Amino acid sequence: MRITGLQDKVVIVTGGAAGIGKATVEAFAAEGAKVVAWDVRGGAGIMQVDVTQAGAVNAATEAVLAAQGRIDVLVNNAGIVRDAQIVKWKDGAVAAVMSDETFDAVVNVNLKGVFYCARAVIPHLIAGGGGVILNASSVVGLYGNFGQTNYTATKAGVIAMTKTWARELGRYGIRVNAVAPGFIATEILSAMPEKIVQTMVARTPLGRMGRPEDIAHTYVWLASDAASFIHGAVISVDGGLVPGT
């Protein structure tokens, strides 16, 4: 059964080519929405958009409007990881540091990209009488994580932007919320050592990794009329993750 209020809605999903983004595209389409996937890689049925480039984001937004006539929902899902300790100390000396390039690459996609996409879409949501913005945060944005100074900073920043935009945009009928996934079985985690993955599972009381669909269904629900009074919230979808164990 379809969730009310999403049929024929125009939904943009960034980072829509794989993982959580792909699952989100499919979940909205199953509800009858008109879904436009953006991804830096492009591909069949996917608009090639680099969210770190404001001009590209603005052009893609105008292209969606030209094709669909309106925008109703923006899912800011695109994100990357580039892990490193801020300073790695070994044998009494600095062995490595997180480089400027590593820090900036993550900030540019995960934080500035969210800002660029929202800034481009918001005027059209206002003009259309309202809409929904959903931002991808992470449980590490709430609790921190070893080796992820850049990533955790962006995900905490996304939460701050979500709460600020909720204050600014509610008057226009635009709901803004964030989702904070826990450990989700995506391509990123498949490259990790099995021991690390099992440690993640052990920290999760439900005893399994999350699935991309778990996050996608949360986005769909938050965009639907069923969540019409949820605004400025951060929804953890993490299987009851216990940090630090």
C-alpha positions in Angstrom: 0.0 0.0 0.0 1.3 3.4 -0.9 2.0 6.0 1.7 -0.3 9.0 1.2 0.8 12.2 -0.5 3.8 11.0 -2.6 2.2 10.0 -5.9 3.4 12.3 -8.7 5.6 14.3 -6.3 8.9 15.4 -7.9 11.8 14.1 -5.8 15.5 14.8 -6.2 17.9 12.3 -4.7 21.6 13.2 -4.7 24.1 10.4 -4.8 21.4 8.2 -6.4 23.6 5.8 -8.3 24.4 3.3 -5.6 23.9 2.2 -2.0 21.4 4.2 0.1 20.9 6.6 -2.7 19.8 3.9 -5.2 17.6 2.3 -2.6 16.0 5.7 -1.9 15.3 6.3 -5.6 13.6 2.9 -5.9 11.6 3.4 -2.7 10.2 6.8 -3.8 9.4 5.4 -7.3 7.5 2.5 -5.7 5.3 5.2 -4.0 4.5 6.7 -7.4 6.8 9.7 -7.1 8.7 11.2 -10.1 12.2 10.6 -9.0 15.3 12.4 -10.4 18.6 10.9 -9.4 21.7 13.0 -9.3 25.2 11.5 -9.1 28.7 12.6 -9.9 29.1 9.4 -11.9 26.0 9.8 -14.0 24.7 6.7 -15.8 21.5 5.3 -17.3 18.6 7.4 -16.0 20.9 9.4 -13.8 21.7 13.1 -14.2 25.5 13.7 -13.8 25.8 16.4 -11.2 28.8 17.3 -9.1 27.3 18.7 -5.9 30.5 20.4 -5.0 30.0 22.8 -7.9 27.4 25.4 -7.3 26.9 26.2 -11.0 26.3 22.6 -11.8 23.8 22.2 -9.0 21.9 25.4 -10.1 21.9 24.2 -13.8 20.6 20.7 -12.8 17.9 22.3 -10.6 16.7 24.4 -13.6 16.7 21.3 -15.8 14.5 19.4 -13.4 12.1 22.4 -13.3 12.0 22.5 -17.1 11.3 18.8 -17.4 8.9 18.4 -14.4 7.5 21.8 -13.7 8.1 21.7 -10.0 10.2 20.2 -7.2 8.6 18.8 -4.0 11.3 16.9 -2.2 15.1 17.1 -2.0 17.0 14.2 -0.4 20.6 15.3 0.2 22.1 11.9 0.3 25.5 12.3 -1.5 28.5 11.8 0.7 32.0 10.4 0.8 34.5 9.2 3.4 38.3 9.9 3.5 39.5 8.5 6.8 42.7 9.4 8.7 43.7 10.3 12.2 44.2 14.1 12.6 47.7 13.2 13.9 49.1 9.6 13.8 51.8 9.3 16.5 54.2 6.3 16.3 57.5 5.6 18.0 57.6 9.0 19.6 57.1 11.0 16.4 54.4 12.1 14.0 54.0 9.3 11.4 51.1 11.0 9.4 48.5 13.7 9.6 45.1 14.3 8.0 46.0 16.4 4.9 44.2 19.6 3.9 43.1 17.8 0.7 41.6 14.9 2.7 39.7 17.3 5.0 38.5 19.6 2.2 37.3 16.8 -0.1 34.9 15.5 2.5 33.7 19.0 3.6 33.1 19.9 -0.1 30.8 17.0 -0.7 29.2 16.3 2.6 28.6 19.8 3.9 29.0 22.4 1.0 27.2 20.0 -1.3 24.2 19.8 1.0 24.2 23.6 1.3 24.5 24.2 -2.5 21.6 21.8 -3.3 19.3 23.2 -0.6 20.1 26.8 -1.6 19.2 26.0 -5.3 16.0 24.2 -4.5 14.5 26.2 -1.6 13.2 29.1 -3.7 11.3 26.7 -5.9 9.8 24.9 -2.9 8.7 28.3 -1.5 7.2 29.2 -4.9 5.4 25.9 -5.0 3.8 26.3 -1.6 6.1 24.1 0.4 8.0 20.8 0.3 10.4 18.6 2.1 14.2 18.6 2.6 15.9 15.5 4.0 19.6 15.6 4.9 21.9 12.6 5.4 23.7 12.9 8.7 25.2 9.9 10.6 25.4 8.5 14.1 29.0 9.6 14.1 27.8 13.1 13.8 26.2 12.6 17.2 29.0 10.6 18.9 32.2 11.1 17.0 34.4 8.3 15.6 38.0 7.4 15.5 39.8 8.5 12.4 36.9 10.6 11.0 37.6 14.2 12.0 36.4 15.4 8.6 33.4 13.1 8.2 32.1 13.6 11.7 32.5 17.4 11.4 30.4 17.4 8.2 27.7 15.1 9.7 27.4 17.3 12.8 27.3 20.3 10.6 24.4 18.8 8.6 22.5 18.5 11.9 23.1 22.1 12.7 22.0 23.2 9.2 18.9 21.0 9.4 17.8 22.7 12.7 18.6 26.2 11.4 16.7 25.6 8.1 13.7 24.2 10.1 13.6 27.6 11.9 13.9 29.6 8.7 11.7 27.6 6.4 8.8 26.3 8.4 6.8 29.4 7.8 6.8 28.5 4.1 5.5 25.0 4.6 8.9 23.4 4.1 9.7 20.6 6.5 13.4 19.9 7.1 14.7 16.8 8.8 17.9 14.7 9.0 18.4 11.0 9.1 21.4 9.6 11.1 22.2 6.1 9.8 24.2 3.6 11.9 26.3 0.9 10.3 24.8 0.2 6.9 25.8 -2.6 4.5 26.9 -0.5 1.5 29.9 -0.7 -0.9 32.0 1.4 1.6 31.7 -1.2 4.3 32.2 -4.1 1.9 35.9 -3.0 1.5 36.5 -3.1 5.3 38.2 -6.0 7.1 35.7 -8.7 8.3 37.0 -8.2 11.9 36.0 -4.5 11.8 32.6 -5.3 10.4 31.9 -7.9 13.1 32.9 -5.3 15.7 30.3 -3.0 14.3 27.6 -5.7 14.4 28.6 -6.4 18.0 27.9 -2.8 18.9 24.4 -3.0 17.4 21.8 -4.5 19.8 19.7 -5.8 16.9 22.6 -7.9 15.9 22.9 -7.0 12.2 24.1 -4.3 9.8 21.5 -2.0 8.5 20.3 -2.3 4.9 20.1 0.6 2.5 16.4 0.0 2.4 16.1 0.7 6.1 17.3 4.3 5.4 15.4 4.6 2.2 12.1 3.7 3.8 12.8 6.3 6.6 13.3 9.0 3.9 10.0 8.0 2.2 8.1 8.1 5.5 9.6 11.5 6.5 8.6 12.9 3.1 5.1 11.6 3.3 1.9 13.1 4.8 2.3 10.6 7.7 5.2 12.7 9.0 3.5 16.1 8.5 4.3 17.4 12.0 7.9 16.2 12.1 10.2 19.1 11.6 13.8 19.9 12.6 14.3 16.3 13.9 17.2 14.0 13.7 16.0 10.4 13.2 18.6 7.8 14.2 18.3 4.6 12.2 21.0 2.5 13.8 19.6 -0.7 15.3 20.1 0.7 18.8 23.8 1.3 18.3 25.8 1.6 21.5 28.8 3.9 20.9 32.1 3.2 22.6 31.5 -0.5 23.4 
